[in-house]
Amino acid sequence: MTERIRNIKAELLSDNWYTLKKYSYDYLNSKRVWEPQERETYDRGNGATILLYNTVKRTIILTRQFRLPTYVNGNEGGFLVEACAGLLDGDNPLDCIKKEVIEETGYHVTKVEKIFEAYMSPGSVTEIIHFFIAKYDESLKKSDGGGVQEETEEIEILEMDFDDAMRRITSNEICDGKTIMLIYHLRVQGIL
C-alpha cells in the first residue's frame, strides 16, 4: 500500500492532565490528490475494562461513580454506571485489570478472559481499550473495594441482575459504551 500521509507536524496544545496535540499533514485522498488536513488528538494512554459475571445468580458487577465529562455534557448529577476499568499506566493489560478490579470492586479474580480490543472514539482519542470478562462469586470478595483514595476515587459497587442491566441499557440508565459492549458480549455469546 502506498503511503497516504506525509509532512506530519505536531504541535503540543496541552499536557496538563494528559496530552492534547494538533497535527497538520498532507493526506492522499481517494482521488489521488494530496490535500492538507488538521486534526487534534487526545492521548491519555491505553486502558482495560472487565465485566464480572455470575452464571448461577445471573448477575454482574458494575460500578457507579461521578464522571465530570458526562456532567458537562448533560448527564444530570454526573454519575455513571459502568464496568470496572482503568488506564494501563505502564502495566500490561492483564495485570492492570486484575489490579483495577481489586481496587474498585474488592474481588480477587484469577481466571480472566480477554475478549477483544477496541478504539472507543477514534476521531480524536488515541486510547485502545482491552476488554475482559471473569466469573465471580462471594468467595472471591477480599475487600470492600471503592477505589483508591489517593486517586480521589469514590466508587459504589453494584451487583445487578443481568436482565435488569439489559433493560437499563434501553432506558439509558447504563449509557457507557464499554459497559454496553461487555453486557452484549455476554448475551451474544450465551454466557448469561
Buried (B, 14 or more C-beta within 10 A) or exposed (E): EEEEEEEEEEEEEEEEEBBBBEBEBBBBEEEEEBEEEEEEBBEEEBBBBBBBBBEEBEBBBBBBBBBEEBBEEEBEEBBBBBBBBBBBEEBEBEEBBBBBBBBBBBBBBEEBEBBEEBEBEEEEBBBBBBBBBBBBEEEBBEEEBBBEEEEEBEBBBBBBBBEEBBEBBEEEEBBBEBBBBBBEBBEEEEEB
